[in-house]
Amino acid sequence: MRNNLYLIIILCSLTSCYTYQVKKPADPATDSKQESKKRTATADNIATPMKNTTAASQNLNLQPTPAPVNIQEKLAAGKNVKIDVDGRSYKVIVDKWESDSLVAHPVHNPKKILKFHKNQINSEKIAEKRFSQPIADIITVVAYAAIGVGIYLLVR
């Protein structure tokens, strides 16, 4: 029992509240669908059925394509990110951009310099280091429970 308690306490003390999360952009396709539903609803009240079909077909043609992701904006200087380069994952801190090459260093090794071309970096798997509130809440509850168990064992 005590070994398990010690193991839980050690694991909680080594857990970080910061995680690498991929920032997902707002989906413009869902926004345009909602707008097109509003437009067709107003068209139903005003126009005849023949005009509704042409309005609906025009709304389908007006859906914007998603904007291309600019890697240089996502990877600004000083950011702590996890990137996927040629199938390999790196946790780096971005130093600067030299034309089309990213200059960065690993998180725990500032002396080592890494250079990647922007075409090598998978833009869909760029994850920023962020504070995770659910993990922090879990750690807090476990710490309070451990303190309560410790007080109970001392009193007993």
N, C-alpha and C positions, 0 to 999 in steps of 0.2 A: 504494500500500500504506500509506504513512504517513498519507495523508488519511483513509483508512478507519479506521485505528487512532485517529487524533485524534477522528474523529466518534464512534466507539464510546466512547471515554473521556469525551467531553462528554455523551453521552446517559446514560451510567451515573451521572455526577455529578449530573445533573438529575432522575434518577428518585427517586421517594419510596417508602418502604416502607409508607406509610399509604395505605389505600384505603377507599372508601366501600362498605360491605357492608350489604345488607338482612338484618336479623335475622329468621330464620324461626322462628315459634313451634313447639313440639312438637305434632305432629299427634295429637290425642286420638282420632281415628277409628282409627288403626292400633293404638294402645294398647288400645282397647276390643275390637278384633277379636282381638288376642292373648288378652285375658282371656276372651272368649267361646269361643275354641277350647279353652282350659283348662277352662272350665265344662262344655262339651259333652263333653269327653273324660272328665271325672269322672262326668258323667251317664250316659255309655255304660256305664261299669262297674257302675253301681248300678241304673239305671232300665230299664224296658222300652222298646221302640221307640216306643210310643205316647207315652210321657212325654218321650222325646227330642225329638220334633217340637214339642211344646209348649214345651219349654225353649229350643230353638233359636229359635222365633218370639219368645219373650219376650226373648232376648238381642238380637235384631235391633231390638226396640222400645226397649231400654234405652240405645242408643248416644247419648251426649251430643252436643249441637250445639256447635260451636266457640264459645268465648267471644268477645264483641265486643272489638275492639281499642280501647283507650283512648288516644287521641292525646296527651292531656295527660301521661300517664305515660311514653310513649315520648319525648316532647320535653320533658325536664326542663331546668331552667335550667343553663346552662354547657355543654351538649352541643354538639358540632360535628357537624352532620348535613347531609345532602343531601335536600331535600324537593322534591316535584313539586306545583306549585300551578297549577291551570288549564292543564295541558299544558306548563308551563314549569318548568325545573329551577333550583333555587337551592341554593348551598352557604352555609349560615348557621350562626351561633353563637346559640343560644337565650338570650335575656335573661330573659324572664318571660312569664307569662300574665296578661292583663287580661280577666277573665271568660271569654269565648269567643274572644278574639283572641290570637294568638301575636305577641309582640314580639321581633324578632331583628335582627341586623345581619349583613351579608355578611362572609365570612371575612377578607378583606384590606382591609375598609373599615369600621372601627368607628364612624365618624361618621354613616354612613347608617343610618337606622332603617327597618325593613320591618315591616309589620303584615299578618297574614293571619288570616282567620276559620277556625275549625277545620273548617268544612264545605268550604272551598276546598282543603284539604290532602288529597292522596291518601295514605291510611294504609297502603296496600300497598307504596308506593315510598319509605318513610322509610328512608334508609340512614345508619348511623352510621359515623364515621371510626374505623377500627381498624388496628392494626398487622398487616401481612401477612407472616408468617414465610416463605412460599415466595419472595416477591419479595426479601426480605432475603437469603435463601440464594443466589438467582441473582446478585444484585449482588455478594455476597462472592466467589463463584466467579469471576465475570468480573473483579473487581478483582485477585484472586490470579493469574489467567491473564495479565492485562495487566502486572502486576509481573514475572512470570516471563519474558514476552516482552521486557520492557524490560531485564532483567538479561542475557538471552541476547544481545540486540543490542549491549549495552555490552561484553560479554566477547568477542564475535566481532569 
